[in-house]
């Protein structure tokens, strides 16, 4: 099975302001993007399970022309809070790089 890292030239996480965490998945090419999109692995429930987010507040946006997916949701604690373990949100993508992405079935 193909890993998400094999299909993307860039996988990153970062803050989108002090209250929101965002992830960018930029695919290598159209075939890679189509595989990621068709597999549906980047979905609200995945981010709820991995990050404790409310799945109803996870926004998944597919950018067909850019061959990219953006996912955003409220941070578990605001940026800079005493319990914030990643002030910039830049380390949150790590659990996703080995995410299996099944190929489309014909």
QUINORJO-V859223 format. One record per residue. N is the residue number from 1. RES is the residue in three letters. PSI is psi in whole degrees, -180 to 180 (none if undefined). Layout:
BEGIN
N/RES/PSI + N/RES/PSI
END
This chain:
BEGIN
1/UNK/145 + 2/UNK/141 + 3/UNK/155 + 4/UNK/-40 + 5/UNK/-31 + 6/UNK/-20 + 7/UNK/-12 + 8/UNK/139 + 9/UNK/-19 + 10/UNK/129 + 11/UNK/121 + 12/UNK/159 + 13/UNK/152 + 14/UNK/167 + 15/UNK/146 + 16/UNK/66 + 17/UNK/176 + 18/UNK/-10 + 19/UNK/-2 + 20/UNK/139 + 21/UNK/138 + 22/UNK/148 + 23/UNK/140 + 24/UNK/134 + 25/UNK/103 + 26/UNK/116 + 27/UNK/155 + 28/UNK/-38 + 29/UNK/179 + 30/UNK/-42 + 31/UNK/-42 + 32/UNK/-46 + 33/UNK/-45 + 34/UNK/-37 + 35/UNK/-46 + 36/UNK/-46 + 37/UNK/-46 + 38/UNK/-35 + 39/UNK/-29 + 40/UNK/21 + 41/UNK/-26 + 42/UNK/84 + 43/UNK/163 + 44/UNK/-37 + 45/UNK/-36 + 46/UNK/-47 + 47/UNK/-29 + 48/UNK/-44 + 49/UNK/-43 + 50/UNK/-35 + 51/UNK/4 + 52/UNK/22 + 53/UNK/155 + 54/UNK/119 + 55/UNK/-26 + 56/UNK/-15 + 57/UNK/6 + 58/UNK/122 + 59/UNK/121 + 60/UNK/122 + 61/UNK/125 + 62/UNK/123 + 63/UNK/92 + 64/UNK/-46 + 65/UNK/-35 + 66/UNK/-8 + 67/UNK/50 + 68/UNK/158 + 69/UNK/136 + 70/UNK/136 + 71/UNK/131 + 72/UNK/148 + 73/UNK/162 + 74/UNK/138 + 75/UNK/149 + 76/UNK/-33 + 77/UNK/152 + 78/UNK/154 + 79/UNK/132 + 80/UNK/-4 + 81/UNK/152 + 82/UNK/-26 + 83/UNK/5 + 84/UNK/117 + 85/UNK/-5 + 86/UNK/86 + 87/UNK/-35 + 88/UNK/-7 + 89/UNK/10 + 90/UNK/-5 + 91/UNK/1 + 92/UNK/-16 + 93/UNK/-19 + 94/UNK/-44 + 95/UNK/-11 + 96/UNK/-18 + 97/UNK/-32 + 98/UNK/13 + 99/UNK/124 + 100/UNK/136 + 101/UNK/107 + 102/UNK/148 + 103/UNK/154 + 104/UNK/139 + 105/UNK/141 + 106/UNK/none
END
